[in-house]
Every structure is written in structure tokens, then in C-alpha cells.
Amino acid sequence: MRKIAYLGPAATFTNLAVRHSFPDEEHVPYLTIPACMDAVINGEMDLAVVPIENTLEGTVNLTIDYLFHEADLNIVAEVIEPIQQHLLVHKDYAYEWQQTEKILSHPHAIAQCHKFLHGYFPDIPYEQMTSTAAAAKYIKEHPEQRLAAIANELSAQEYDLAFAKVNIHDYDFNHTRFIVLSRQDEELSLPIARPRDKTTVVITLPSDRPGALHQVLSAFSWRNINLSKIESRPLKTGLGNYFFIIDIGQRMDQVLVPGAFAEMEALGCKVKVLGSYQAYSITYE
């Protein structure tokens, strides 16, 4: 049985993604994203699952930066999970939830449920927690207080809370992307239907070369290689110095993608493949 590190505590959205992706493996929570990666690097864990992007909040910069600057790991799979937020209360107050005196959750979750909160609780305070799961855990441990948490269904199960209102998020299209990291460049097959092929690379441009980024994109364009995302991050070597992380909508092949990389390297670019893998999407009925 493999050991899977994930960004904890128990019942976070990362934990939910791990349960869908690795139902029969051992799941171990870690407090931070770097701690998850370090556990794999040090051999304590076989794989790590960490968030990399959210529809509303954007890229998780810590994941990208630590993977580029510190962690020598391979992306071996991607999991996209729909983010469904629910209002949870202690079971003692399940029928009196509208008398809630304070809402607890992660600040992102609070922001994602603004319309609901404005409509039902316009005058009560919010308290920010380190995670949605931490908010649910706090309510479980303080039954004497009339509190509510914004969290997922796994939190309700983990901490034995009641659903006051389900699906209170403002946008149904909100999703989070998670990457699965390994020391080895291995092939994973997850129990999730309809995976897509994908490759992620990091490219560093030559210094002070006019049109270098245009030439990089052209190397993909004329080969008809589709890019699904390109984003810059600081190299941390001085202002104006960046690396680019690029998602390619196909797996590594024998000719086209390596040919594009060779063209970039001939231009003086540095190319590092972070992974060529399958991307899965969790769906709920």
C-alpha cells in the first residue's frame, strides 16, 4: 500500500480529491505544501497531492515556486475537483441554524459564498480559519456556541455536523486543480473516467533577447501544438527575470514536442519537463 501525502488537515478539499483518486491507499495529512513535497523527496511518502490552481483565486504560487526552485519531483497526474461549499452546524442546532451568531471558514470559502451570506447573514461576523476543515473541527469541539462553518461534505462526515444549507457557493463552475507528485516519472491510472493527456514544462528565456517569448510560442504554433496555459513567475534573481510554466494539451511524443524543445534550446532557452501525464476530472451527480 502506497502512502499519499496531502495538504491537511483531514477533510480539506485536497483530502477529498485524494479519497477519490487513491481510495485504497494510506492518506497522510501535512500542514504545508512544502512539507508534502519534502515528505516525498525524503522517502517518507510515495506520492504527494497539492493544489496548483483554483478557478476563482488563480494559481497557487507556493506550489509552482517550490516545485521549480526547491523540489526535484515529477508531475505524474492531475486531478480537477469541483468546489462545492455547504453551511454546516452542530447537530444540536440543526433546526435553529438561522440563529447562527458567527460564520467560520477559510477566507477564500467566505469570499466564494458572498451572495448567500449577504442574503441570510448580512449582520453577523465572519471569522477566518486556516482551512474549511479547521472551521468544521472547531464547531464540533464547541457545541455550546451557535456557530456555522462553510466547508465540504467530507467535513460534515469527519466532524459529525449537520447540513444547514447545501451548495451555497456563488459560482457552480468553481474548480481546483491538484497535481500528483512523485520522485519517479511513473505512469498512474486513477479510478476516474475520461482522462486527458497533458505535459507541463518550465522555460527560462535567454537574457535580453528581443522577441524570445514570441519565438518560443512560434515553436509550438507552427507545429500545431496546443497550449492550454502559460504563466510567468519570478526567477528570484532580480527584477524583470522570469521563468514561464506552460501546459501543453498532449503527451510527449517522439517528434513534434521534442522538436519544439530543441528549437527553443537552440535559441538559448532552458527547458525542463515537469511531467507528461493524464489529467482527470472528478464529477458529481
Secondary structure as GFF3:
##gff-version 3
##sequence-region A 1 285
A	DSSP	beta_strand	3	7	.	.	.	ID=ss1
A	DSSP	alpha_helix	13	21	.	.	.	ID=ss2
A	DSSP	beta_strand	26	30	.	.	.	ID=ss3
A	DSSP	alpha_helix	33	41	.	.	.	ID=ss4
A	DSSP	beta_strand	47	54	.	.	.	ID=ss5
A	DSSP	beta_strand	58	59	.	.	.	ID=ss6
A	DSSP	alpha_helix	61	69	.	.	.	ID=ss7
A	DSSP	beta_strand	74	82	.	.	.	ID=ss8
A	DSSP	beta_strand	86	89	.	.	.	ID=ss9
A	DSSP	three_ten_helix	91	93	.	.	.	ID=ss10
A	DSSP	three_ten_helix	97	99	.	.	.	ID=ss11
A	DSSP	beta_strand	102	105	.	.	.	ID=ss12
A	DSSP	alpha_helix	107	112	.	.	.	ID=ss13
A	DSSP	alpha_helix	114	120	.	.	.	ID=ss14
A	DSSP	beta_strand	126	128	.	.	.	ID=ss15
A	DSSP	alpha_helix	132	141	.	.	.	ID=ss16
A	DSSP	beta_strand	147	151	.	.	.	ID=ss17
A	DSSP	alpha_helix	153	158	.	.	.	ID=ss18
A	DSSP	beta_strand	162	165	.	.	.	ID=ss19
A	DSSP	beta_strand	175	182	.	.	.	ID=ss20
A	DSSP	beta_strand	196	204	.	.	.	ID=ss21
A	DSSP	alpha_helix	212	221	.	.	.	ID=ss22
A	DSSP	beta_strand	227	234	.	.	.	ID=ss23
A	DSSP	beta_strand	242	248	.	.	.	ID=ss24
A	DSSP	alpha_helix	256	266	.	.	.	ID=ss25
A	DSSP	beta_strand	270	281	.	.	.	ID=ss26
###
